[in-house]
Amino acid sequence: MLEHDSRLAVEIAGIRFNNPVMGASGTFGYGLEFAGLIDLNRLGGFATKGLSARPLAGNPPPRIVETHGGMLNAIGLQNVGARAFVEEKLPLLAAYDTRVIANVFGYSDDDYLEAIRILNDGEGVSAYELNISCPNVKEGGIVIGNSPVAAARLTEKAKLLAARPLIVKLSPNVTDITQLARAIADAGADALSLINTLVGMAIDVNARRLRLNYGTGGLSGPAIRPIAVRMVYEVARVVSIPLIGIGGIASASDALEFMLAGATAVQIGTANYYDPCVTMKVIAGLSDYCDRHQLNSLTAIVGAVIEK
């Protein structure tokens, strides 16, 4: 039987995670894709690819472009749909001792609620993570995550329906992320994850064409980490619910930055593409940190950054 380092255990919304390291949505598939590469039982948890009420084919290629310090993606939220996930993926995930967080998205409040309603039937889902960085087609294309009012309204509806704790994933493409965080926390969210990708663009200067078929894409990777750390730090000072830090994490040191800024746990995304074992290395690095600093619990450092 696998023995976990008890010093790394964290709790979010009443859910115990064996450690604070998770795979981030969109970079970890449905978890099963990594089963032959790492020991999923050692992982704190992971967020699935975004799940919609019905399957989506996503955008036509090219839809990924490497950039300095990261990458741009415009996958278009390709997924098998919530029903196929419940019937085909979840039964296979039951063989692993890790927390499964179902990432959910839609293009209207009703879309989100329909997906949650389907996922409520799934055995083995620990929590939901709302991806609110989608345009609401019923409201003229407004991005839900750019509007505290729209985000709070969706959170309230989802919280009433959800059979599990509700995590809301914040968009960084806003003027004031603390205003958004407050509105969502007040609406009943159990936790927040931040940040999602930043909107970016790349151009082929020789062909004079946009590199992504969709035009713009989400920028992720080490280039965005300082922005993400700053946003976690700011949000931690205005809400009392747990935070999950995301953005360019590729080492234990990176993860520790987020925790010191105020995150209880972290999700690792882009680094999985070039180092599928990165989550295992980060977990080992966190244990080493506890050894060096004689910590009985890693949670002692959450929000413990010393301000000058």
Secondary structure, 3 states (H helix, E strand, C coil): CCCCCHHHCEEECCEEECCCEEECCCCCCCCHHHCCCCCHHHCCEEECCCECCCCECCCCCCCEEEECCEEEECCCCCECCHHHHHHHHHHHHCCCCCEEEEEECCCCHHHHHHHHHHHCCCCCEEEEEEECCCEEHHHCCEEHHHCHHHHHHHHHHHHHHCCCCEEEECCCCCCCHHHHHHHHHHCCCCEEEECCCEEEECEECCCCEECCCCCEEEEECHHHHHHHHHHHHHHHCCCCCCEEEECCCCCHHHHHHHHHHCCCEEEECCHHHHCCCHHHHHHHHHHHHHHHCCCCCHHHHCCCCCCC
